[in-house]
Amino acid sequence: MISVCMATFNGEKYLKRQLDTILQQLGKEDELVISDDSSNDRTVDIIKSYGDRRIVLLEENHFKSPVLNIENALKNVRGDNIFLADQDDVWLPGRVSSVVHKLQQYDLVVCNAYIVDANEKIIHESYFDWKGSGKGFWRNLKKNSFLGCALAFNRKILNRVLPFPEKISMHDVWIGLVAECVGNVFFFDEKLIYYRRHKDNFTAAIQKTDDRLSDFSLSYKLRYRFWLLFYVMKRYLRK
């Protein structure tokens, strides 16, 4: 069974496009778990309009945090293969089938992506090339290249990353580093997502108002990596 996890917040502009590209790749017994963080636009109405029993909507949350919101979705999954999805991207054909095949060999798979603008015009041919992505614990602790919306992993990883520690700023680097310690990680060079970048981007909007992420002083960077390393090692040693 496949579980797709999505965190939504005021995503009405691009949401339907994304939902369509996800649902057409899921089977009858799969699920799309959506945690909504008290959207005040038409996001929830759009989700409900599908009337699709595969959609599990968790609404009326008040996290004010994309990290806590996606954690809530992850806590409610039933599948053995878990995919993460943003509310404003586009899944290209074959994402599910190609990645599920890789998950037979690996515990966590990161697929490559085209970077596109608001109108889905390609502005960079490869996220991996743009970010310098690649596996390796210390490499990604220094400079994270785990793209949240491109992650898929098995229940072994899910059980290790939940619950999220309090002192992490983003979920993707946490999940990726834990997976580097406890499982096999694969950076899959096939581009299976349109990774949309635009002025209303949810993560960017949160970062502008989150003091933890807007402080880029050297002391902050050291503290952030210290706590991340501490919590990863603590989780790695957990029986």
GISUL-V715747 format. One record per run of one state. SS is the DSSP state (2 for helix, 1 for strand, 0 for the rest). FROM is the first residue (numbers start at 1). TO is the last residue. If there is no record, write none. Layout:
ss={SS:SS}
from={FROM:FROM}
to={TO:TO}
This chain:
ss={0:1:0:2:0:1:0:2:0:1:0:2:0:1:0:1:0:2:0:1:0:1:0:2:0:2:0:2:1:2:0:2:0:1:0:2:0:2:0:2:0}
from={1:2:9:15:24:31:37:43:50:55:59:66:75:81:86:90:92:95:103:108:117:122:125:127:132:137:143:148:151:155:162:171:183:185:197:202:210:211:215:218:238}
to={1:8:14:23:30:36:42:49:54:58:65:74:80:85:89:91:94:102:107:116:121:124:126:131:136:142:147:150:154:161:170:182:184:196:201:209:210:214:217:237:239}
